Every structure is written in structure tokens, then in C-alpha cells.
Amino acid sequence: MEENNRKGPGVFYAVVGVATLVVAIIGATFAYFSAQASTGAEDIKGGTLDIKQSFSVEAVRVYKDETVASDNLVPSDAGANITNIKNAMTAKCVNKGYTGCHIYKITAKSGQTLNTASLNLTLTQTGATDVAAWKYVTFTGEGDAAALVEGKSGSFNVLDTAPVDLHSGASVTGGTDVVYYLMIYLENKDASQNEPGDNLATGSYVGKVTFQAAGGTVSATFAA
């Protein structure tokens, strides 16, 4: 009987030792995955599915012609139709020797496939009293492949207060670029043709595009 009692504590300490080791391993594993989930400045935080998931977005000016006298926009008949968009791309936004439009390529990418995502665009005009004369139109593809993004065109005075979702909350395939094009132009009307001193339609603008999904957000800005 005395010998059996002596064996009891040994078994108890062995069980405690194994339990402590298991807890230590679980703790180390948790610490490792916690560290992995927070790597990278643009990684999405929160939830095990967010590990190594990253977003990126950029807005790059394209079709810029350095031969024009000024990069400032002049009134244009560009218009929100696909024929004018294709003509503008062919002419590299040059209108009778002047800059008739600005075109940006917006590219977003996610490290993982997402069921839904938003690509919100805002545009703010500064210096003009006739903000409605500043227009934007969005499209996909280049050349003959160009196609309008329905319902994603209009005036700056609307986008100044309410962003438009270019992607309409659609899904995103992991590792695949999501590409949209944005054309900005100054509507060709009487107010737009006044002298700069009248300060009706002349001015500059700032744009921002925000890629948002799964609790993560990353933005890119552009201006002219």
C-alpha cells in the first residue's frame, strides 16, 4: 500500500508536465499566427482568413502628350459616349493642340478572392464656381475593347459629396487586377469659354479612389 502511494504523485506530475507542454505549444502557435496576420502595412486585420491578405490600388495618368502648350483642360466635346472616348484615346487627349481631357488607369488587386468589394471614387474641384461643368466618365478596356461603365458618369458636384462605387460591390478574384479607366473633361459651353479672370469653370481638381472590402481599406489620390 505504501509503495502504491508513492507512485501517485509521480503520475500526477507527469500529467501536469504534459498539459503544460501542450499549453505552451498552443500558445506559441497562436503567437506565430498572430504575428503572421499583422505583417505588411496594408494587410487586413481581424479574423483567421485575413492572414497575408493584402490590398493595393493605384491611379496612373495615361495618354499624356507632352507636346501640348499646357496641361490645363480646355472646353471639350468629349462627352460620355464610347465613340468620343475612343477618339480621345486615339488623340491622346489632345484637342486642336490643347489638352482636351485627362485619363487615368485605376488598378486594384487583392491577395485573396473576395465575394464583394468596393472601389469608391470621389472628385473635388477647386477654384471654379461652375463645378457642374467639370465632367467625368468611367469605362473599361482600351481601343476597340473600350466599354462604358453604366451609371458611373456625371458631374463633379455630385461626386464631391457622395462617392460612386466603380465596382458596384462585385466579387474580386485573388491575384487578378481589377482595372477601370476614368476620363475627366471640361464641358464645352459658354461659361467654360470665359476668360480665366471670370473664374467660372477654370480651376484644379483632386481625386481619390478607395478599395474597400472585408474590413480593409487602401486609397490612392491624384490631382491636376
Secondary structure, 3 states (H helix, E strand, C coil): CHHHHHHHHHHHHHHHHHHHHHHHHHHHHHHHHHHHHCCCCCECCCCHHHCCCEEEEEEEEECCCCCCCCCCECEECCCCCHHHHHHHHHCCCEECCEECCEEEEEEEEECCCECCCEEEEEEEEECCCCHHHEEEEEEECCHHHCEEEEEEEEEHHHHCCCCEECCCCCCECCCCCEEEEEEEEEECCHHHHCCHHHCCCCCEEEEEEEEEECCEEEEEEEEC
